[in-house]
Amino acid sequence: MIDLLGKRYIFFAISLLVIIPGLIFLGVFGLPLAIDFTGGTLLEVSFASGNPPQPAEVIAIYEEFGIDDTQVQVTGEGTVIARSSFLEDETLQGQIIDRMSEEFNDTVTLLSADSVGPTIGREVAGRAALAVGIAAVIVIIYMTFAFRGIENSLRYGICAIIAMMHDVGIVISLAVIGGKFFGWQADALFVTALLTVIGFSVQDKIVVFDRIRENSKTLRRLPFETLVNHSIIQTLQRSINTQLMTVEFMLLALVLFGGVTLREFALILLVGLFSGTYSSIFIAAPILVVWEKKEWRNWFGRGTTAASA
């Protein structure tokens, strides 16, 4: 049998090496929020010549109208997406587009214009955080009830939430680093991807924990670590096949061929769902074993010192 749990601290270290840099970036630069949360106006325009200007040139036009917080993205389809502070006057939007046509000697067509007030943005952010919190509480309650027939059933729900927060940390780290180097922004699609990752993550952990619950009745003489390792091996093929053969390949196709507007969403889902499968096998169950064996007593040599005394 493959001894996966014997290498659990290696898996913990791998996760920390991914999450900690993202948290550092988050602390230094913050999460790049789109107008869905901060409030603002998004204009998407196309150029008849098919040769859109550089982002700096578009930003300069916005600055002529006293708007100095504009972020511009040029897509592969030859369109320009400009995000700025809230533009209450639609006439101002038309003036900006007319100025683009004049400056670049091209016909500029407005494809879409979305405006979100700052109050609505704060409300969306609050509801997103509330949804994640409610989901976590429901998972703990459900798993405590579902696993009530075995000892320490509360631990299973808490370990599932810890592993779920691991996946959330991976997604946020990706978003922060992507925002710094590729101009990504957390918008409504980001929240959709995050909640989807949470759902898949919890589902996979319940499958692994349920096999542990079943084996604890039939293999009760085995040491707990051996029993958990055996349960992980039994669900390993199912977890990998379900994720890789169905969801991950489809998302990879969206990342490669889905276009700019879907690429960020698909990539976050791709990494988040992979993280959910990884954490189900290498994080959630190992944390359960660490808790059962109370291994924190041996961290930093304290347990060895106490034993010697």
Secondary structure, DSSP 8 states (H G I E B T S, - for coil): ---SGGGHHHHHHHHHHHHHHHHHHHHHH---B-HHHH-EEEEEEEETTS----HHHHHHHHHHTT----EEEE-TTSEEEEEES----HHHHHHHHHHHHHHHTS-EEEEEEEEE-HHHHHHHHHHHHHHHHHHHHHHHHHHHHHTTTSTTHHHHHHHHHHHHHHHHHHHHHHHHHHHHHH---B-HHHHHHHHHHHHHHHHHHHHHHHHHHHHHHHSTTS-HHHHHHHHHHHHHHHHHHHIIIIIIHHHHHHHHHS-HHHHHHHHHHHHHHHHHHHHIIIIIHHHHHHHHHTGGGGGGGHHHHHHH-
